[in-house]
């Protein structure tokens, strides 16, 4: 913020105040306050000058102090599908750390992987008068859930979800691009028949992975057998066991597995058992790509090729969106897309033999 009015007046950098915003924008303190509070009683020109000034001098509202003055809770609610998924734990910890820097706390509610639970948690958050919400519901195509979020009229940010009829700040993951990268890697090794285990179309990660898989199969001229997409129905480890059994019955030369660590571990365990029973090895007879944190791949032998998320970056982005939304309620919704990074390990290689579904 070198050279701003605030710096020139005080002779050096320091945290800007509302008065600095007003002076930088050339408006009164009352006008600057109305813009920041989201009031409609401001001319478009003045609003634009104030918002530009906020960006130039990096002004941040003391949201905790504002909450005390307006009888708010100083809490942000985080709705997740379940606690049996370490992804949400890492993200929640990062969000909580960033929010505490602004005097805000984090309240976490789990729907228990149940659509009715999504609605129940929303109502619980409403009763506590929270300041804002971060939403990652079990099912994101529910008109009932969208209507409930809209009724609350509360600042909300979506975590890897899309709600029909609503335009909200969102932190999304590029599952489709990650799937294309994984299939491109397997295709370059000579694989033609690839199976995938993923969630269903009722939640964004499942939709995007399936779309990316179908797109990659067509682009790389792989076997286009719809049965090669195996659905994960829950977070319980036995889901991974069943997925591994289903994929082995389809006789692919490679597979891509998504899901939390428990599901992934069960799937890998069953794959190893099935490969061992046939006298096959990884990756010579079955290449594996896992969707998860890179550290999981490092602990497996052979080391896994993974599609990994930047969970800390996602947590930071969510917290920044919440603070920005509380600071400038009228700002246009923003979508932040984060990549899935392909990390090559020892679990993928050229297929030793080509197998047909009958083998």
HELIX and SHEET records of a PDB file:
HELIX    1   1 UNK A    5  UNK A   10  1                                   6    
HELIX    2   2 UNK A   18  UNK A   25  1                                   8    
HELIX    3   3 UNK A   29  UNK A   37  1                                   9    
HELIX    4   4 UNK A   44  UNK A   57  1                                  14    
HELIX    5   5 UNK A   63  UNK A   69  1                                   7    
HELIX    6   6 UNK A   86  UNK A  100  1                                  15    
HELIX    7   7 UNK A  115  UNK A  127  1                                  13    
HELIX    8   8 UNK A  143  UNK A  152  1                                  10    
HELIX    9   9 UNK A  175  UNK A  189  1                                  15    
HELIX   10  10 UNK A  204  UNK A  219  1                                  16    
HELIX   11  11 UNK A  226  UNK A  228  5                                   3    
HELIX   12  12 UNK A  237  UNK A  249  1                                  13    
HELIX   13  13 UNK A  261  UNK A  278  1                                  18    
HELIX   14  14 UNK A  294  UNK A  299  1                                   6    
HELIX   15  15 UNK A  311  UNK A  327  1                                  17    
SHEET    1   A11 UNK A 105  UNK A 110  0                                        
SHEET    2   A11 UNK A  75  UNK A  80  1                                        
SHEET    3   A11 UNK A 132  UNK A 135  1                                        
SHEET    4   A11 UNK A 155  UNK A 159  1                                        
SHEET    5   A11 UNK A 169  UNK A 174  1                                        
SHEET    6   A11 UNK A 335  UNK A 343  1                                        
SHEET    7   A11 UNK A 305  UNK A 309 -1                                        
SHEET    8   A11 UNK A 287  UNK A 291  1                                        
SHEET    9   A11 UNK A 254  UNK A 257  1                                        
SHEET   10   A11 UNK A 194  UNK A 198  1                                        
SHEET   11   A11 UNK A 229  UNK A 231  1                                        
END                                                                             
